[in-house]
């Protein structure tokens, strides 16, 4: 029996038998071994042969039996991804991770974080599915917990800086990204620039530091103003109401992420405050919502596609090429200027 297929039909009780590898081979007049090479994306068959086999497989509705393949090879070829279902940016990362993984013959298993499902549960689920490596999006667990996880399966931290332990990291320079925002606002004449914080964690710390450092660099030490917030639209709305109630509106506000910025926009516009006429607003992440015409949010791009590509490349170095020395890949963020920032009046 070929390692890509099961010898048994998929269903009983009169169900249509599942197409087998032999059926594809018969359709194109090739050996099952040749067909297997094509379907496993192994070098050898010509491009013409590959097209014929893939066309026949699609016409027959053939799907490889992953369980049989995994048992035969003792490998799952699955990459586990921990993702926060409330994050539009994570959703975009997952889309690019799928593409990058498929290009190297792997698939993804997603394990979600919710208000009632924590990171430890997500880790356990991914390990139970025999994932060969784990890609952790914005993990907040203590460094020693991630190091222990890495001993069970190679773990890649995406987004979070981890200095305490040896672990692969793919991230952007968050402090630089927020620094670019402050530079942009100062160039537009703003001096009263507030910042809505994101809660706790390494990413939050880096972005807050980027704001403070940039304000000091421009001689605005006494104008530093950090408001409590988190990663949600609700936090942005609360921060907006607090600013309105204070009677001391800044001319610009930087939010921890795009979700928070959208909540802030909602509160200001509901109160009749013109954006960007009276207050300029900037987010961070360049997620799908920020690009909608109704928000048209100035923000910072983290280049989700490149982060995903680098994360999968790091996994391949660990799984396929035996790299054991940890690597940190730091990408440069870029400011995306849209319609929520303008020169101060």
Protein Blocks (a to p, Z undefined) as FASTA:
>chain_A
ZZkbcfbdfbeehiacdddfklmmmmnopafklmmmmmnopahiafklmmmmmmmmmmno
pacdfklmmmmnopakiacddddfklmklmmmmmmmmmmmmmnopacddddddfklcfkl
mmmmmmmnopabdcdehiabdfklmmmmmmmoccddehiacfkbccddddddfklmmmmm
mmmmmmnopabdcdddebeajklmmmmmmmmmmmmmnopmmmgccddddfbfklmmmmmm
mmmmnopacfbdcdfblmlmmmmmmmmmmnopacfklpccddehjaaklmpmklopacdd
ehlmlmmmmmmmmmmmmmmnopabdcdddddddddddfkbccdZZ
